[in-house]
């Protein structure tokens, strides 16, 4: 079951989970605490190249008083629709997935989520939000979605 969980998490976190088709300007911002330090991380689609059918995803992290941005290219076919995340939620409590459906209320709003056990111990709550992750709670990391937007 752990290998299935890892496959689900790797698949979901590699996707950009948005209502409808992904668009430049879609983003998710998280607050996090790791090793006693607090910070924020904003993940945003910042540009699209029609010739390669790819987006640039920029991650801007503020941590310990420092801000850093990194960008990576993500093929459009690696991005996911809301329907795909809804399918994961529908399978959440299947014994092969091993999750639990939960209603969660966090800074960014209230969501139906799939709570999964994290590989390092703790839990991950997946929801229909950009990038799919609503919360992470492990011994080393606490992360919560605090803001998100689907570009118009």
C-alpha positions in Angstrom: 0.0 0.0 0.0 2.9 2.4 0.7 4.1 2.1 -2.9 0.5 2.9 -4.1 0.4 5.9 -1.8 3.7 7.1 -3.2 2.5 6.7 -6.7 -0.7 8.7 -5.9 1.2 11.5 -4.3 3.9 11.7 -7.0 1.1 11.7 -9.6 -1.0 14.4 -7.9 1.9 16.6 -7.0 3.3 16.5 -10.5 -0.1 17.8 -11.7 -1.4 21.3 -11.5 -5.0 20.7 -10.3 -7.2 23.5 -11.5 -10.9 24.1 -12.2 -11.1 23.8 -16.0 -8.0 24.1 -18.1 -4.8 25.6 -16.5 -4.1 29.2 -17.3 -1.3 31.7 -16.8 -1.9 33.3 -13.4 -3.3 30.2 -11.6 -1.6 29.9 -8.2 -1.5 28.4 -4.7 0.2 29.9 -1.7 1.2 27.9 1.4 2.4 28.7 4.8 4.8 26.2 6.3 6.9 25.4 9.3 10.0 23.3 9.1 12.6 22.8 11.8 11.1 25.6 13.8 11.3 28.1 11.0 8.2 29.6 9.3 7.7 30.7 5.7 5.5 30.9 2.7 5.7 29.4 -0.8 3.7 30.6 -3.8 3.4 28.2 -6.8 2.2 30.0 -10.0 1.9 29.4 -13.7 3.7 32.5 -15.0 3.8 31.9 -18.8 2.8 29.6 -21.6 4.7 28.7 -24.8 2.3 27.5 -27.5 5.1 26.1 -29.6 6.1 23.6 -26.9 2.7 23.4 -25.3 4.4 24.1 -21.9 3.9 26.4 -18.9 6.5 27.9 -16.7 5.8 27.3 -13.1 7.5 29.7 -10.7 7.9 28.9 -7.0 8.6 31.9 -4.8 9.6 31.0 -1.2 10.1 33.3 1.7 11.9 31.6 4.6 13.9 32.9 7.4 13.8 36.4 6.1 15.0 35.4 2.6 13.0 35.3 -0.6 14.0 33.0 -3.5 12.2 32.2 -6.8 12.8 29.2 -9.0 11.1 28.3 -12.3 10.6 25.1 -14.1 8.9 24.1 -17.4 5.8 21.9 -17.1 4.3 20.3 -20.2 0.5 21.1 -20.5 -0.2 17.4 -20.7 1.2 17.0 -17.2 -1.4 19.3 -15.8 -4.7 18.0 -14.6 -8.3 19.0 -14.5 -10.7 19.2 -11.6 -12.3 16.0 -12.9 -9.1 14.1 -12.4 -8.8 15.2 -8.8 -12.5 14.5 -8.2 -11.8 10.9 -9.5 -9.0 10.6 -6.8 -11.5 11.8 -4.2 -14.0 9.2 -5.3 -11.4 6.5 -4.9 -10.0 7.9 -1.7 -11.5 5.3 0.7 -10.8 2.3 -1.7 -8.7 -0.2 0.3 -5.9 0.1 -2.4 -5.7 3.8 -1.7 -6.2 3.7 2.0 -7.4 7.3 2.4 -10.2 8.9 4.4 -12.6 11.5 3.1 -12.6 14.5 5.5 -14.2 18.0 5.5 -11.4 20.4 6.4 -11.5 24.1 7.2 -8.2 25.9 6.7 -7.1 29.5 6.0 -7.9 29.2 2.3 -11.4 27.9 2.9 -13.4 24.7 3.5 -12.8 21.7 1.4 -13.7 18.0 0.9 -10.3 16.3 1.1 -8.7 12.9 0.9 -6.5 12.3 3.9 -3.6 10.0 3.2 -0.8 8.7 5.4 2.5 10.4 4.4 5.6 8.2 3.7 7.6 10.0 6.5 4.7 9.6 8.9 1.9 12.1 9.3 -0.7 13.0 6.8 -1.4 14.8 3.5 -4.8 16.2 2.7 -5.5 16.4 -1.1 -8.4 18.6 -2.3 -9.7 20.3 -5.4 -7.3 23.2 -5.2 -4.4 24.3 -7.4 -1.6 21.7 -7.2 -4.0 19.4 -5.3 -2.4 19.7 -1.8 -4.4 21.4 1.0 -2.3 20.4 4.0 0.8 18.4 5.0 1.5 17.4 8.6 4.7 15.4 9.2 7.3 15.4 11.9 9.5 17.7 9.8 6.9 19.8 7.9 3.6 21.5 8.6 2.1 23.1 5.5 -1.3 24.7 4.8 -2.9 26.3 1.8 -3.5 30.0 2.7 -4.5 31.4 -0.7 -5.2 30.3 -4.2 -6.7 31.5 -7.5 -7.9 30.2 -10.8 -7.1 32.8 -13.4 -9.9 34.1 -15.5 
